[in-house]
Amino acid sequence: MTETSEARIKFLRGLRSVKAFTPEAVPPEVIDDILEVGRWSGSSSNRQPWEVIVVRDQEARRKMGEWGANPAPTAAAVFLVVSTSDAAAFDEGRLAERLNLAAAAHGLGSTVATLKGDGIGAAREFFGIPAERRSHTVVAIGHTDMEVRRARPANPQPRKPMPEFVHWDRF
């Protein structure tokens, strides 16, 4: 493995969900860069079935918490609401992961959250999302609160050993 490959693999393996953020704002040019990475995400037949709503307003972020988005929505600096056609769940996940990776490339923390139950319709109405659009995936982005992160207990669920994860040629 080359030094470049090793660094890239280390970066990819290091992506973690972050749910505790500092109040520090994320500069608009960084948000633009993250969105540009998302814009170039792959999709089935290059349909690009998504649109993203950038939510910076504190009151709107608070409402998203009421609608099921976790972490506490006022914690993250920005929320990206992903809206897709109903047939694009796989592509929606691809986009969310790319937004997370782009945030990490900027040294930011992020996590994928979902709106739940009646919150899906409430968010659709609040943000003016058309009824035919699927809109429940949210990507929270901000500066990681390292103090809170360090205080968390060690991961009680380690990764599966490779033989339990992968099967070669047959299950």
WOCOR-V546413 format. One line per field, one symbol per residue. ss: DSSP state (H for helix, E for strand, C for the rest). burial: 1 if it has 9 or more other C-alpha atoms within 8 Angstrom, else 0. A space follows every 50 residues. Layout:
ss->???
burial->???
//
This chain:
ss->CCHHHHHHHHHHHCCCECCCECCCCCCHHHHHHHHHHHHCCCCHHHCCCE EEEEECCHHHHHHHHHCCCCCCCCCCCEEEEEEEECCCHHHHHHHHHHHH HHHHHCCCEEEEEECCCHHHHHHHHHHCCCCCEEEEEEEEEECECHHHHH HCCCCCCCCCCHHHHCCCCCC
burial->00000100000000100111110001000110111011001110000011 00001100011111101111111011111111111001001101110111 11110001111111110011011100001000111111111111100010 000000000000000000000
//
